[in-house]
């Protein structure tokens, strides 16, 4: 999925320097005739999943897989790592432009750094909860207790030795000053807040400045400094995370309440059976079903009523009766967020056919769905 992508999106494949105009993107897959927003959603999903896969070495998880943080040693895994981060920024900007969500959970600390929010001590919890607790406890120390910690504005960090693959045995410790001359400045009660602030910035951002700057440059094609400043003034990081990544949990009540019908009524057995099946599904199956119907595994941040469809227009999820025969599997028109559901005779058949469709659904080959 990444072959030729740097050239297509105006990113230098070695340095990550970006030279691009703020224009949307159209996607087509080799060997497929289909076009439209659904393909673009699938492209967003496939591309970002390939780039943030932990095996690529670009990202690490420090909270059990809930969120991803740039790997400080990504350069040891790929010489062109900054080009990848710039690409991710370009893709994130394109997703915002097209009102689509990316299937990735970046840490709030990373998004804060990328968008210029102030990093604070509480953010350390996203990468090291125990360290965060210890830092917060220092705020309650007496002056003597603070001085007894024997800290200065210099910290030790562990880094990989250049030209070695990171494996834990090829590492060295370096000293980093949190501010000029920090090695000679002791931490006292009157400068404790400054120390905590600078330490938090170092812990969360200091080791990934290059990665953050590359991502920011890619994102900057769409979000210039003035627009980012406006976003910071009116949106929390959590709200931006929702806009960019969507809601991870799918609210089935909201999904059903926002759905439309074509060829069926709300009293149709098939519609009732469908929603009963959805409510029995596990959360990961909800994502697969949503992807099958819309091309995205995440719900819009503002709810299903604002689901985007053809040419960036709001297009609510619709269940449409498929009159082509009950021997067919359910199909979908992802550009219009439409599930085409044959009029199956029983709830059991509907569930069996629906699960079979979403288990192996990929691509847009219409002939593959007739069985």
RODO-2510 file (C-alpha; in nm, 4 decimals, decimal comma):
residues 371
     n   res          X          Y          Z
     1     x     0,0000     0,0000     0,0000
     2     x     0,2915     0,2373     0,0593
     3     x     0,4697     0,1897    -0,2747
     4     x     0,4814     0,5204    -0,4610
     5     x     0,2811     0,6962    -0,1892
     6     x     0,5483     0,9531    -0,1058
     7     x     0,5564     1,0726    -0,4656
     8     x     0,1762     1,0753    -0,4912
     9     x     0,1332     1,2861    -0,1760
    10     x     0,4293     1,5189    -0,2199
    11     x     0,6565     1,3806     0,0516
    12     x     1,0308     1,3381    -0,0049
    13     x     1,0881     0,9665     0,0411
    14     x     1,4140     1,0121     0,2344
    15     x     1,3951     1,3402     0,4266
    16     x     1,0191     1,3624     0,4804
    17     x     1,0108     1,7174     0,3457
    18     x     0,6592     1,8000     0,2232
    19     x     0,5754     1,9882    -0,0955
    20     x     0,2037     1,9543    -0,1587
    21     x    -0,1146     2,1518    -0,2131
    22     x    -0,4307     2,1122     0,0000
    23     x    -0,6344     1,8994    -0,2384
    24     x    -0,8507     1,5942    -0,1747
    25     x    -0,7662     1,2439    -0,2908
    26     x    -0,9455     0,9944    -0,5137
    27     x    -0,8626     0,6255    -0,4846
    28     x    -0,8911     0,3281    -0,7191
    29     x    -0,7486    -0,0208    -0,6785
    30     x    -0,5676    -0,2077    -0,9527
    31     x    -0,7922    -0,4649    -1,1152
    32     x    -1,1123    -0,3125    -0,9759
    33     x    -1,3518    -0,0899    -1,1665
    34     x    -1,5237     0,0615    -0,8633
    35     x    -1,4744     0,4228    -0,7601
    36     x    -1,5993     0,6442    -0,4827
    37     x    -1,5752     0,7327    -0,1167
    38     x    -1,5939     0,3735     0,0026
    39     x    -1,2652     0,2905    -0,1685
    40     x    -1,1039     0,5944    -0,0159
    41     x    -1,2161     0,4784     0,3303
    42     x    -1,0714     0,1341     0,2654
    43     x    -0,7482     0,2958     0,1484
    44     x    -0,7316     0,5071     0,4655
    45     x    -0,7759     0,1927     0,6732
    46     x    -0,5262    -0,0284     0,4907
    47     x    -0,2576     0,2391     0,4657
    48     x    -0,2680     0,3545     0,8274
    49     x    -0,2820    -0,0016     0,9620
    50     x     0,0303    -0,0892     0,7643
    51     x     0,2169     0,2162     0,8886
    52     x     0,1265     0,1922     1,2588
    53     x     0,1713    -0,1848     1,2836
    54     x     0,4036    -0,2432     1,5780
    55     x     0,6195    -0,4675     1,3604
    56     x     0,7206    -0,1653     1,1507
    57     x     0,8974    -0,0110     1,4491
    58     x     0,7476     0,3351     1,3953
    59     x     0,5236     0,3185     1,7019
    60     x     0,5227     0,1565     2,0424
    61     x     0,2456     0,1005     2,2939
    62     x     0,3025     0,1814     2,6575
    63     x    -0,0456     0,1142     2,7931
    64     x    -0,1213    -0,2402     2,6882
    65     x    -0,2169    -0,1574     2,3314
    66     x    -0,4836     0,1036     2,4047
    67     x    -0,2883     0,3862     2,2412
    68     x     0,0202     0,4296     2,0243
    69     x     0,3171     0,6605     2,0772
    70     x     0,5984     0,7278     1,8258
    71     x     0,8971     0,5052     1,8889
    72     x     1,1935     0,7240     1,9942
    73     x     1,4184     0,4750     1,8146
    74     x     1,2153     0,4455     1,4944
    75     x     1,5247     0,5451     1,2964
    76     x     1,6929     0,2203     1,4025
    77     x     1,4139     0,0285     1,2269
    78     x     1,3816     0,2346     0,9070
    79     x     1,6197     0,4904     0,7601
    80     x     1,3228     0,6690     0,5982
    81     x     1,1194     0,6813     0,9200
    82     x     1,0673     1,0580     0,9023
    83     x     0,9092     1,0221     0,5578
    84     x     0,6639     0,7752     0,7103
    85     x     0,5699     1,0199     0,9866
    86     x     0,5257     1,2983     0,7313
    87     x     0,3039     1,0640     0,5283
    88     x     0,0943     0,9925     0,8350
    89     x     0,0507     1,3653     0,8887
    90     x    -0,0576     1,4059     0,5251
    91     x    -0,3051     1,1200     0,5603
    92     x    -0,4405     1,2606     0,8875
    93     x    -0,4995     1,5946     0,7167
    94     x    -0,6732     1,4263     0,4248
    95     x    -0,8947     1,2331     0,6653
    96     x    -0,9997     1,5551     0,8384
    97     x    -1,0696     1,7172     0,5013
    98     x    -1,2858     1,4283     0,3840
    99     x    -1,4559     1,3992     0,7279
   100     x    -1,3355     1,0414     0,7670
   101     x    -1,1938     0,8618     1,0715
   102     x    -0,8667     0,6716     1,0899
   103     x    -0,8464     0,3274     1,2472
   104     x    -0,5712     0,4215     1,4910
   105     x    -0,5591     0,5316     1,8549
   106     x    -0,2740     0,7757     1,9040
   107     x    -0,1911     0,8782     2,2584
   108     x    -0,3212     1,2174     2,3754
   109     x     0,0390     1,3118     2,4553
   110     x     0,1441     1,2607     2,0909
   111     x    -0,1500     1,4637     1,9593
   112     x    -0,0776     1,7357     2,2149
   113     x     0,2795     1,7567     2,0911
   114     x     0,1793     1,7525     1,7238
   115     x    -0,0791     2,0292     1,7686
   116     x     0,1172     2,2437     2,0125
   117     x    -0,0871     2,1930     2,3286
   118     x     0,0924     2,2391     2,6589
   119     x     0,2235     1,9133     2,8018
   120     x     0,1608     1,8734     3,1759
   121     x     0,2582     1,6304     3,4496
   122     x    -0,0703     1,4419     3,4309
   123     x     0,0080     1,3473     3,0696
   124     x     0,2990     1,1330     3,1892
   125     x     0,0383     0,8803     3,3063
   126     x    -0,0222     0,7847     2,9421
   127     x     0,3304     0,6398     2,9171
   128     x     0,4339     0,5687     3,2776
   129     x     0,1540     0,5750     3,5417
   130     x     0,3897     0,4921     3,8309
   131     x     0,6293     0,7731     3,7404
   132     x     0,3364     1,0125     3,7086
   133     x     0,2178     0,9261     4,0597
   134     x     0,5663     0,9892     4,1991
   135     x     0,5899     1,3253     4,0255
   136     x     0,2490     1,4347     4,1507
   137     x     0,3410     1,3344     4,5071
   138     x     0,6352     1,5750     4,4946
   139     x     0,3902     1,8652     4,4861
   140     x     0,3027     1,7803     4,8465
   141     x     0,6631     1,7645     4,9685
   142     x     0,8065     2,0123     5,2137
   143     x     1,1006     2,2260     5,1051
   144     x     1,3374     1,9979     5,2924
   145     x     1,1900     1,6862     5,1295
   146     x     1,2286     1,8364     4,7814
   147     x     1,5935     1,9215     4,8447
   148     x     1,6440     1,5748     4,9944
   149     x     1,5630     1,4195     4,6557
   150     x     1,8978     1,5569     4,5309
   151     x     1,7631     1,6382     4,1841
   152     x     1,8937     1,8828     3,9277
   153     x     1,7616     2,0071     3,5937
   154     x     1,9560     1,7277     3,4257
   155     x     1,8205     1,3757     3,3704
   156     x     1,9652     1,0511     3,2424
   157     x     1,8120     0,8878     2,9379
   158     x     1,8740     0,5514     2,7767
   159     x     1,9188     0,5491     2,3991
   160     x     2,0140     0,2977     2,1329
   161     x     2,3677     0,3127     2,0035
   162     x     2,3842     0,4411     1,6498
   163     x     2,3973     0,1819     1,3715
   164     x     2,2721    -0,0969     1,6016
   165     x     1,9327    -0,2618     1,6047
   166     x     1,7645    -0,2001     1,9380
   167     x     1,7691    -0,5199     2,1423
   168     x     1,8354    -0,4015     2,4953
   169     x     2,2075    -0,4878     2,4938
   170     x     2,3202    -0,2170     2,2524
   171     x     2,2121     0,0800     2,4634
   172     x     2,3894     0,3590     2,6428
   173     x     2,2929     0,6228     2,8968
   174     x     2,3227     0,9927     2,8192
   175     x     2,2657     1,3010     3,0320
   176     x     2,0202     1,5620     2,9057
   177     x     1,9795     1,9118     3,0483
   178     x     1,6179     2,0189     3,0823
   179     x     1,7273     2,3795     3,0306
   180     x     2,0591     2,5505     2,9545
   181     x     2,2948     2,4980     3,2460
   182     x     2,0481     2,2627     3,4080
   183     x     2,3204     2,0334     3,5413
   184     x     2,4174     2,3098     3,7836
   185     x     2,0638     2,4016     3,8955
   186     x     1,9262     2,2114     4,1940
   187     x     1,5552     2,1406     4,2251
   188     x     1,4066     2,3320     4,5172
   189     x     1,0570     2,4120     4,6356
   190     x     1,0568     2,7450     4,4488
   191     x     1,1430     2,5872     4,1099
   192     x     0,9700     2,2508     4,1531
   193     x     0,6807     2,3380     3,9216
   194     x     0,9266     2,4379     3,6485
   195     x     1,1144     2,1113     3,6942
   196     x     0,7962     1,9025     3,6748
   197     x     0,6872     2,0844     3,3601
   198     x     1,0243     2,0514     3,1844
   199     x     1,0630     1,6902     3,2910
   200     x     0,7168     1,6040     3,1531
   201     x     0,7966     1,7705     2,8211
   202     x     1,1261     1,5822     2,8030
   203     x     0,9677     1,2488     2,8975
   204     x     0,6871     1,2744     2,6450
   205     x     0,8257     1,4816     2,3598
   206     x     1,2014     1,5248     2,3961
   207     x     1,2959     1,1904     2,2448
   208     x     1,0454     1,2111     1,9570
   209     x     1,0864     1,5706     1,8405
   210     x     1,1936     1,4679     1,4909
   211     x     0,8969     1,2319     1,4508
   212     x     0,6528     1,4923     1,5837
   213     x     0,7918     1,7642     1,3565
   214     x     0,7669     1,5369     1,0506
   215     x     0,4055     1,4478     1,1338
   216     x     0,3284     1,8159     1,1937
   217     x     0,4762     1,9129     0,8549
   218     x     0,2536     1,6616     0,6774
   219     x    -0,0505     1,7767     0,8707
   220     x     0,0418     2,1379     0,7993
   221     x    -0,0632     2,1039     0,4358
   222     x    -0,4177     2,1330     0,5700
   223     x    -0,3738     2,2871     0,9146
   224     x    -0,1507     2,5936     0,9133
   225     x    -0,0324     2,7603     1,2346
   226     x    -0,3291     2,9994     1,2500
   227     x    -0,5861     2,7213     1,2114
   228     x    -0,4100     2,5011     1,4666
   229     x    -0,4157     2,7925     1,7119
   230     x    -0,7918     2,8260     1,6592
   231     x    -0,8356     2,4537     1,7187
   232     x    -0,6418     2,4755     2,0446
   233     x    -0,8620     2,7637     2,1584
   234     x    -1,1923     2,5835     2,1066
   235     x    -1,1198     2,2077     2,1207
   236     x    -0,9718     1,9787     2,3796
   237     x    -0,7240     1,7135     2,2724
   238     x    -0,9934     1,4537     2,3394
   239     x    -1,2302     1,6267     2,0975
   240     x    -0,9638     1,6401     1,8260
   241     x    -0,8869     1,2733     1,8889
   242     x    -1,2557     1,1974     1,8334
   243     x    -1,2641     1,3999     1,5103
   244     x    -0,9555     1,2262     1,3768
   245     x    -0,9977     0,8724     1,5089
   246     x    -1,3731     0,8482     1,5693
   247     x    -1,5427     0,6714     1,8563
   248     x    -1,3844     0,3357     1,9336
   249     x    -1,6958     0,2060     2,1074
   250     x    -1,9933     0,1687     1,8737
   251     x    -2,3252     0,2800     2,0234
   252     x    -2,5788     0,0390     1,8722
   253     x    -2,8719     0,2440     2,0055
   254     x    -2,7432     0,5523     1,8221
   255     x    -2,6713     0,3432     1,5126
   256     x    -3,0260     0,2055     1,5009
   257     x    -3,1917     0,5391     1,5848
   258     x    -3,0053     0,7102     1,3002
   259     x    -3,0671     0,4372     1,0395
   260     x    -3,2873     0,4707     0,7354
   261     x    -3,4902     0,2081     0,5490
   262     x    -3,5584     0,1477     0,1817
   263     x    -3,7953    -0,1287     0,0735
   264     x    -3,8495    -0,2299     0,4365
   265     x    -4,0494    -0,0760     0,7202
   266     x    -3,9583    -0,0552     1,0830
   267     x    -4,2001    -0,3426     1,1471
   268     x    -4,0394    -0,5744     0,8942
   269     x    -3,9155    -0,8981     1,0484
   270     x    -3,5882    -0,8713     0,8598
   271     x    -3,5138    -0,5306     1,0131
   272     x    -3,5967    -0,6523     1,3649
   273     x    -3,3859    -0,9654     1,3140
   274     x    -3,0944    -0,7591     1,1838
   275     x    -3,0760    -0,5330     1,4895
   276     x    -3,1191    -0,8308     1,7217
   277     x    -2,8146    -0,9917     1,5545
   278     x    -2,6139    -0,6684     1,5858
   279     x    -2,6885    -0,6491     1,9590
   280     x    -2,5601    -1,0027     2,0071
   281     x    -2,2323    -0,9242     1,8323
   282     x    -1,9057    -0,8662     2,0148
   283     x    -1,7523    -0,5144     1,9915
   284     x    -1,4946    -0,6244     1,7337
   285     x    -1,7758    -0,7674     1,5187
   286     x    -1,9501    -0,4300     1,5305
   287     x    -1,6394    -0,2805     1,3733
   288     x    -1,6325    -0,5475     1,1026
   289     x    -2,0003    -0,4928     1,0223
   290     x    -1,9589    -0,1160     1,0099
   291     x    -1,6556    -0,1586     0,7827
   292     x    -1,8549    -0,3905     0,5549
   293     x    -2,1343    -0,1318     0,5237
   294     x    -1,9364     0,1952     0,5197
   295     x    -1,5672     0,1190     0,4676
   296     x    -1,4795     0,2492     0,8155
   297     x    -1,4414     0,0507     1,1388
   298     x    -1,5205     0,3509     1,3613
   299     x    -1,8322     0,5526     1,4207
   300     x    -1,8236     0,9288     1,3561
   301     x    -1,7216     1,1319     1,6585
   302     x    -2,0495     1,3267     1,6450
   303     x    -2,2702     1,0178     1,6130
   304     x    -2,4239     0,8113     1,3349
   305     x    -2,6516     1,0971     1,2322
   306     x    -2,3392     1,2602     1,0857
   307     x    -2,2110     0,9579     0,8947
   308     x    -2,0412     1,0804     0,5774
   309     x    -2,1184     0,9359     0,2363
   310     x    -2,0874     1,0112    -0,1334
   311     x    -1,8770     1,3203    -0,2170
   312     x    -1,8482     1,4200     0,1491
   313     x    -2,2227     1,4579     0,2021
   314     x    -2,3984     1,3329     0,5132
   315     x    -2,5436     0,9928     0,4286
   316     x    -2,7054     0,7954     0,7066
   317     x    -2,6759     0,4205     0,7298
   318     x    -2,9582     0,2561     0,5347
   319     x    -3,0953    -0,0977     0,5215
   320     x    -3,2271    -0,1607     0,1710
   321     x    -3,4292    -0,4624     0,0613
   322     x    -3,2405    -0,6595    -0,2028
   323     x    -3,4938    -0,8241    -0,4381
   324     x    -3,2362    -1,0286    -0,6301
   325     x    -3,2989    -1,3513    -0,4411
   326     x    -3,2576    -1,5025    -0,0957
   327     x    -2,9784    -1,7283    -0,2192
   328     x    -2,7493    -1,4229    -0,2187
   329     x    -2,5409    -1,2953     0,0683
   330     x    -2,5987    -0,9406     0,1987
   331     x    -2,4006    -0,6828     0,0012
   332     x    -2,3142    -0,3195     0,0646
   333     x    -2,2666     0,0082    -0,1165
   334     x    -2,0050     0,1699     0,1037
   335     x    -2,0134     0,5033    -0,0798
   336     x    -2,3777     0,5399     0,0256
   337     x    -2,3481     0,3573     0,3630
   338     x    -2,6121     0,1105     0,2475
   339     x    -2,6604    -0,2537     0,3443
   340     x    -2,8534    -0,4485     0,0805
   341     x    -3,0377    -0,7176     0,2701
   342     x    -3,2346    -0,9947     0,0955
   343     x    -3,5720    -1,0841     0,2450
   344     x    -3,4601    -1,3981     0,4263
   345     x    -3,7296    -1,6313     0,5606
   346     x    -3,5920    -1,6779     0,9137
   347     x    -3,3753    -1,4965     1,1671
   348     x    -3,1330    -1,7887     1,1671
   349     x    -3,0712    -1,7641     0,7921
   350     x    -3,0268    -1,3869     0,8129
   351     x    -2,7683    -1,4156     1,0906
   352     x    -2,5811    -1,6959     0,9128
   353     x    -2,5641    -1,5043     0,5833
   354     x    -2,4736    -1,1748     0,7475
   355     x    -2,1892    -1,3224     0,9509
   356     x    -2,0578    -1,5037     0,6434
   357     x    -2,0507    -1,1747     0,4531
   358     x    -1,8635    -0,9720     0,7117
   359     x    -1,6132    -1,2485     0,7915
   360     x    -1,4589    -1,2444     0,4458
   361     x    -1,5583    -0,9044     0,3129
   362     x    -1,2788    -0,7204     0,1367
   363     x    -1,2634    -0,5456    -0,1976
   364     x    -1,5554    -0,4597    -0,4216
   365     x    -1,6139    -0,7577    -0,6471
   366     x    -1,9924    -0,7853    -0,6815
   367     x    -1,9858    -1,1299    -0,8344
   368     x    -1,8228    -1,2772    -0,5256
   369     x    -2,1340    -1,2362    -0,3127
   370     x    -2,3712    -1,4669    -0,5013
   371     x    -2,3765    -1,8149    -0,3503
***
